[in-house]
Amino acid sequence: MEVSKGLKSSLIFSLFIPWLLATVLKDFPIISYWISWGGSFFIFFQTWASSSRFVLPDIPVYKQIMRPLFLQQFIFAGFMCCTSAFYFLDKTGYIYLEKVQDIDIRQEYDNLALIAYCQRLSVLAHASWVTGILIMQEKHLKNRPQFVAVDSKTRGDWLVPICLITFTLSLAMERISGLFQFSIGLYNVAIFSGAVVLVKGIRQRKPFLGIIGGSLFIANLINSTLTGYKEHIIVNFIILTCLLFPYYRKTVFSISIPIFVCLFYVLPTYVNTVRSQAWFGESSAEDARTAALDAVFDSDPQVIRETNWMFLTYRLSEIDMFKDFVYSTPTEIPYYGLDILKNSLTVIIPRALWPGKPITEALAMERVYNAGIVELESKVSAKTRPVVDAYLSAGSLGVFIYMILLGFMSQALSNMSENLFSGYETGCVIFYNGFFQLLWRGETTEFLINSVFWSMVMMLIVFRILKSVNYLKKSN
């Protein structure tokens, strides 16, 4: 399919059609909800497969799926918009598409209308975020990589030392007070570069590369099973799937779908067991993992089914918390305006320069306490996501502006990474997705801005180092 030569205003306008249509039909909450929900799939189609799509033409589409328009949109918008379907089904009396109770729509009208309104805000956020991506993506057409990698024949495969050095530095910084956040970005860069090295070893049939990359990948996968977080396990498979897909499309497609279905089936039970025993109990992480594996294989299928439904309705989607914020703001709590942004900018200042700097977690949780979602005495962390912060700042207008800027920033960072680090494979796949992986799902604004700022600083430091040791040179 021919790639668009310029950014068409008609494409951007079309992205907002589902939100406009759902808003017109807001008095019919069930219809309005499903139009909003389906609208995200319409946006996926418009930006990925329609004749009016706008995709960078430098490499085939299937080889650039780790750019923000593809992978990040799939995860970010999928989590924000598409996962709420299970929650809505539950509220209309369904479990796994099975009718379990009759709902009186008249009695539940206000609740369903509130959920539908949150879904409309989500699809507005999706359309706005993609608009920011498209605007900055067009600018990248004129900016080919400013720096390129030195010929691998004279310097060897430069990704192997990057993989090993960033991994070692991440472990060292993890143990140094004040440098922990740097260790996260470097560790992610090591994982992505290791995965790229692994795939190169497979494609080029080079055992050495396969051993280096495979060892790091397996070590990270094993470590992720101890954390108690589903995301850490799933991300490993996402990375490997995306890197192998351009070269083994049919095989990867046929294998990855059942793998991800199995993961989503067993992980809720597995993670719940790890958390209950390692986080809230006295077991070691290794013992908790063993108990979790036993729970997966020994649990009654009905128990797993119920656990999974609770995960699908209240954990996979955060629309339940979103509607609580919308219910209280602005009727009981006024919009925050620029307060969230001001908090986020103060968080960037290092604590060494400002010993009295407010605790980031405390700043982020104030909004949760104000809305009455979590009691002040509770130890639960329930921080907001970007679409929630955007709404709390200025309602629908806040969602529109905030999400355009977030999409704009995501693509701008991807452009910068590709310009500095020799193009798509190293610049986008390794350094952008490594340093800025937090943008995949989004995070509360205070943590997001702080992480993005210092990750950009660390990325520029890495660039200067690679340039000084002649791994990168100015492009002709």
C-alpha positions in Angstrom: 0.0 0.0 0.0 1.4 3.4 -0.9 2.4 5.5 2.0 1.0 9.0 2.3 3.3 11.8 1.1 2.1 14.4 3.6 0.0 14.7 6.7 -3.6 15.0 5.7 -6.0 17.0 7.8 -8.7 14.6 6.8 -6.9 11.7 8.6 -6.6 13.7 11.8 -10.3 14.7 11.7 -11.4 11.1 11.1 -9.7 10.1 14.4 -12.2 12.2 16.4 -15.3 10.9 14.6 -16.0 8.1 17.2 -15.8 10.6 20.0 -18.1 13.0 18.3 -20.6 10.3 17.4 -20.5 8.9 20.9 -21.0 12.3 22.4 -24.1 13.0 20.2 -25.5 9.7 21.6 -24.6 10.3 25.2 -28.2 9.9 26.3 -28.0 6.2 25.3 -25.1 5.1 27.5 -24.8 1.6 26.3 -24.7 2.6 22.7 -22.4 5.5 23.5 -20.0 3.3 25.4 -19.7 0.7 22.6 -19.2 3.4 19.9 -16.4 4.9 22.1 -14.9 1.5 22.7 -15.0 0.5 19.0 -13.6 3.9 18.1 -10.2 2.9 19.3 -10.2 0.0 16.9 -11.2 2.5 14.2 -8.2 4.6 15.1 -5.9 1.6 14.9 -7.2 0.9 11.4 -6.9 4.5 10.3 -3.3 4.8 11.4 -2.1 1.3 10.5 -4.0 0.0 7.5 -6.2 2.6 5.8 -5.4 4.2 2.5 -5.0 7.6 4.2 -2.5 6.4 6.9 0.6 8.3 7.4 3.6 6.0 8.0 7.3 6.8 7.7 8.5 5.5 4.3 12.1 4.7 5.1 11.5 1.0 5.9 8.6 -1.4 5.3 5.7 -1.1 7.8 6.2 -4.5 9.2 9.8 -3.6 10.1 9.0 -0.5 12.1 6.5 -1.9 14.5 8.5 -0.7 17.5 8.0 2.9 16.7 5.4 4.8 18.8 2.7 4.8 16.2 2.6 1.0 16.3 3.9 -0.8 19.5 3.4 2.1 21.9 -0.1 2.9 20.5 -1.1 -0.7 20.8 -0.1 -1.0 24.4 -0.9 2.6 25.6 -4.3 2.9 23.9 -5.1 -0.8 24.3 -4.7 -0.5 28.1 -6.4 2.9 28.3 -9.3 2.2 26.0 -9.9 -1.4 25.0 -9.5 -3.3 28.3 -12.6 -1.6 29.9 -15.0 -3.9 27.9 -14.8 -6.6 30.6 -15.7 -4.0 33.3 -18.6 -2.7 31.3 -19.8 -6.3 30.6 -19.7 -7.0 34.3 -21.8 -3.9 35.1 -24.4 -4.9 32.5 -24.8 -8.4 34.0 -22.4 -10.5 31.9 -19.4 -12.7 32.8 -17.3 -14.0 29.9 -20.1 -13.0 27.6 -22.6 -15.2 29.6 -25.7 -13.4 30.9 -25.7 -14.0 34.7 -28.3 -11.4 35.8 -30.8 -9.0 34.4 -29.9 -5.4 34.9 -32.6 -2.7 35.2 -31.1 -0.1 32.8 -33.3 2.6 34.4 -31.9 2.0 37.9 -28.3 1.7 36.6 -28.6 4.6 34.1 -26.4 7.0 36.1 -23.7 4.5 36.7 -23.6 3.3 33.0 -23.7 6.9 31.8 -20.7 7.7 34.0 -18.8 4.7 32.6 -19.7 5.7 29.1 -18.5 9.3 29.7 -15.1 7.9 30.9 -14.9 5.8 27.8 -15.6 8.9 25.7 -12.8 10.7 27.4 -10.5 7.7 26.8 -11.2 7.6 23.0 -10.8 11.4 22.9 -7.4 10.9 24.6 -6.5 8.2 22.1 -7.3 10.4 19.1 -5.5 13.3 20.6 -2.4 11.2 21.5 -2.2 9.9 17.9 -2.5 13.4 16.6 0.6 14.4 18.5 2.4 11.4 17.2 1.5 12.2 13.6 2.5 15.8 13.8 6.0 15.0 15.1 6.3 12.0 12.8 5.9 14.2 9.8 8.9 16.3 11.0 11.0 13.2 11.1 10.7 12.8 7.3 13.3 15.5 6.9 15.7 14.4 9.6 17.7 11.3 8.7 20.1 10.0 11.3 22.7 12.7 12.2 25.1 10.0 13.5 25.8 6.5 12.2 27.5 3.4 13.7 31.1 2.8 12.7 31.5 -0.1 10.3 31.0 -3.3 12.3 33.7 -5.0 10.3 36.4 -2.7 11.8 34.9 -2.5 15.3 33.1 -5.7 15.7 29.4 -5.9 16.6 29.0 -2.8 18.8 25.8 -4.0 20.3 27.5 -6.7 22.3 29.6 -4.3 24.4 26.6 -1.9 24.7 24.6 -4.8 26.1 27.2 -5.9 28.6 28.3 -2.4 29.7 24.8 -1.0 30.2 23.8 -4.2 32.1 26.9 -3.9 34.4 26.3 -0.1 35.0 22.7 -0.7 35.8 23.6 -3.2 38.5 26.2 -0.8 39.9 23.8 2.2 40.0 21.1 0.2 41.6 23.2 0.1 44.7 24.2 3.8 44.7 21.9 6.2 46.5 20.3 8.8 44.2 21.2 6.9 41.0 18.5 4.2 41.1 16.3 5.8 38.5 19.3 5.8 36.1 19.8 2.1 36.7 16.2 1.3 35.4 16.8 3.0 32.0 20.2 1.3 31.6 18.8 -2.0 32.5 16.1 -1.7 30.0 18.6 -0.7 27.3 20.6 -3.8 28.2 17.5 -6.0 27.8 16.5 -4.5 24.4 20.1 -4.7 23.1 20.4 -8.2 24.4 17.2 -9.2 22.6 18.4 -7.6 19.3 21.7 -9.5 19.7 19.8 -12.7 20.3 17.7 -12.2 17.1 20.8 -11.4 15.1 22.4 -14.5 16.4 19.3 -16.5 15.2 19.1 -14.8 11.8 22.9 -14.9 11.1 23.4 -18.3 12.7 26.1 -17.0 15.0 26.1 -19.0 18.3 28.2 -16.4 20.1 25.6 -13.7 19.6 22.8 -16.1 20.4 24.5 -17.1 23.7 25.2 -13.5 24.8 21.7 -12.2 24.0 19.9 -15.4 25.0 21.6 -15.5 28.4 20.6 -12.0 29.2 17.1 -12.5 28.0 16.6 -15.7 30.0 18.2 -14.2 33.1 15.8 -11.2 32.9 12.8 -13.5 32.3 13.7 -15.6 35.4 14.2 -12.5 37.5 10.8 -11.0 36.3 9.0 -14.1 37.7 10.2 -13.0 41.2 8.9 -9.5 41.1 5.2 -10.1 41.5 4.4 -7.9 38.5 2.6 -9.3 35.4 4.0 -6.6 33.2 7.6 -7.5 33.7 6.9 -11.0 32.4 4.8 -10.0 29.5 7.2 -7.3 28.3 9.9 -9.9 27.7 7.6 -11.8 25.3 6.5 -8.6 23.6 10.0 -7.5 22.9 11.0 -10.9 21.4 7.8 -11.1 19.4 8.3 -7.7 17.9 11.9 -8.3 17.0 11.3 -11.7 15.4 8.1 -10.7 13.6 9.7 -8.9 10.6 11.7 -12.0 9.7 9.4 -14.9 10.6 6.0 -13.3 10.3 3.8 -16.4 9.9 5.6 -18.4 12.4 5.7 -15.7 15.1 2.0 -14.8 14.5 0.9 -18.4 14.9 3.0 -19.0 18.0 2.6 -15.7 19.8 -1.2 -15.7 20.0 -1.5 -18.9 22.0 1.5 -17.9 24.2 -0.1 -14.6 25.2 -3.5 -16.3 25.8 -1.8 -18.7 28.1 0.0 -15.9 29.9 -3.1 -14.0 30.5 -4.8 -17.1 31.7 -2.2 -18.2 34.3 -0.6 -14.9 35.4 -3.4 -13.5 37.6 -3.3 -16.6 39.8 0.5 -16.8 39.6 1.0 -13.1 40.6 -1.6 -13.1 43.3 0.2 -16.0 45.0 3.7 -14.4 44.7 2.4 -11.1 46.2 0.5 -12.8 49.0 3.5 -14.8 50.1 6.5 -12.6 49.2 5.0 -9.1 49.6 2.6 -9.6 52.5 3.9 -12.9 53.9 7.2 -14.1 55.2 8.3 -16.3 52.2 11.3 -15.6 50.1 10.7 -14.6 46.5 12.0 -18.0 45.3 9.7 -19.9 47.7 6.7 -17.7 46.6 7.5 -18.5 43.0 7.4 -22.2 43.7 4.1 -21.9 45.5 2.7 -19.8 42.7 3.6 -22.4 40.1 1.9 -25.0 42.3 -1.2 -22.8 42.5 -1.4 -22.5 38.8 -1.2 -26.2 38.1 -3.2 -27.4 41.2 -6.0 -24.8 41.4 -9.6 -25.6 40.5 -10.3 -24.3 37.0 -13.3 -22.5 38.4 -11.1 -20.7 41.0 -8.8 -19.6 38.2 -11.8 -18.5 36.1 -13.0 -16.3 39.0 -9.6 -14.9 39.7 -9.1 -14.1 36.0 -12.5 -12.3 35.8 -11.6 -10.1 38.8 -8.3 -9.3 37.0 -10.0 -8.5 33.8 -12.6 -6.2 35.3 -10.7 -4.4 38.1 -6.9 -4.8 37.4 -6.5 -4.9 33.6 -8.6 -1.8 33.3 -8.5 1.3 35.6 -11.9 2.7 34.5 -13.4 1.9 37.8 -11.1 4.3 39.5 -11.4 6.8 36.6 -15.2 7.1 37.1 -14.7 7.8 40.8 -12.4 10.7 39.9 -14.9 12.0 37.3 -17.7 11.7 39.8 -16.0 13.9 42.3 -14.4 16.4 39.9 -15.5 19.2 39.4 -18.7 18.7 41.4 -17.0 18.3 44.8 -13.3 19.0 44.0 -12.4 21.8 41.5 -10.1 21.1 38.6 -6.4 21.2 39.5 -5.4 23.5 36.6 -1.6 23.7 36.4 -1.0 22.3 39.9 -0.1 18.8 38.6 2.4 20.2 36.1 3.9 22.4 38.8 4.3 19.4 41.1 5.9 17.5 38.3 8.5 20.2 37.5 9.5 20.4 41.2 10.1 16.6 41.3 12.8 16.9 38.6 15.1 18.8 41.1 17.5 16.3 42.6 17.1 15.8 46.3 20.8 16.5 46.8 20.1 20.1 45.8 16.8 20.4 47.6 16.8 18.1 50.8 13.3 19.3 51.6 11.8 18.3 48.3 8.3 16.7 48.7 8.1 12.9 48.3 6.9 12.1 44.8 4.6 9.3 45.9 2.9 11.7 48.4 2.3 14.3 45.8 0.8 11.8 43.4 -1.4 10.2 46.1 -2.9 13.5 47.2 -5.4 13.4 44.3 -6.4 9.8 45.3 -7.0 10.8 48.9 -8.9 13.9 47.9 -11.3 11.9 45.8 -11.8 9.4 48.6 -10.7 6.5 46.5 -8.2 5.3 49.1 -8.2 6.1 52.8 -5.2 8.1 54.1 -4.3 5.3 56.6 -4.3 2.7 53.8 -0.9 1.4 52.5 -2.4 0.9 49.0 -0.8 2.8 46.1 -3.4 3.8 43.5 -1.8 6.5 41.5 -3.5 8.1 38.5 -2.8 7.5 34.8 -2.3 10.2 32.1 -5.9 10.4 31.0 -7.0 10.8 34.6 -4.5 13.5 35.3 -5.5 15.2 32.0 -9.1 15.2 33.0 -8.4 16.4 36.6 -6.5 19.3 35.2 -9.1 20.8 32.9 -11.8 18.3 32.0 -12.3 17.4 28.3 -10.1 20.3 27.2 -7.4 19.1 29.5 -7.6 15.6 28.0 -7.3 17.0 24.4 -4.3 19.3 25.2 -2.4 16.9 27.6 -2.7 13.9 25.3 -1.6 15.8 22.2 1.5 17.0 24.1 2.2 13.5 25.4 2.0 12.0 21.8 4.1 14.9 20.6 6.7 14.2 23.3 6.8 10.5 22.6 7.5 10.9 18.9 10.0 13.7 19.5 12.0 11.5 21.8 11.8 8.6 19.2 13.0 11.1 16.5 15.9 12.2 18.7 16.9 8.7 19.5 17.0 7.6 15.8 18.9 10.8 14.9 21.6 10.2 17.5 21.9 6.4 17.4 22.1 5.5 13.7 18.5 5.0 12.8 15.6 2.7 13.7 17.2 -0.5 15.0 19.5 1.0 17.6 17.9 4.4 18.0 14.3 3.5 18.3 14.3 -0.2 19.2 17.0 -0.1 21.8 17.5 3.4 23.1 14.0 4.9 22.8 12.1 1.9 24.0 14.8 1.2 26.6 15.1 4.6 28.2 11.4 5.6 27.7 9.6 2.3 28.3 7.5 4.1 30.9 5.7 5.8 28.0 4.3 2.4 26.8 1.6 2.4 29.5 2.0 5.8 30.9 2.3 6.8 34.6 1.1 9.5 36.9 2.4 12.8 35.7 4.9 13.4 38.6 6.7 10.1 37.9 6.3 10.4 34.2 8.0 13.8 33.7 10.7 13.0 36.2 11.5 9.7 34.5 11.4 11.1 31.0 13.7 14.1 31.9 16.4 12.1 33.6 16.2 9.3 31.1 16.8 11.8 28.4 19.8 13.1 30.3 21.2 9.6 30.7 20.6 8.9 27.0 22.6 12.0 26.0 25.4 10.9 28.3 25.5 7.5 26.7 25.5 9.2 23.3 28.5 11.4 24.2 30.4 8.3 25.5 29.8 6.3 22.3 30.8 9.3 20.2 34.0 9.8 22.2 35.1 6.2 21.8 34.3 6.3 18.1 31.3 3.9 18.1 29.3 6.7 16.5 30.4 9.2 13.8 28.8 12.2 12.1 26.7 11.2 9.1 27.6 12.5 5.7 
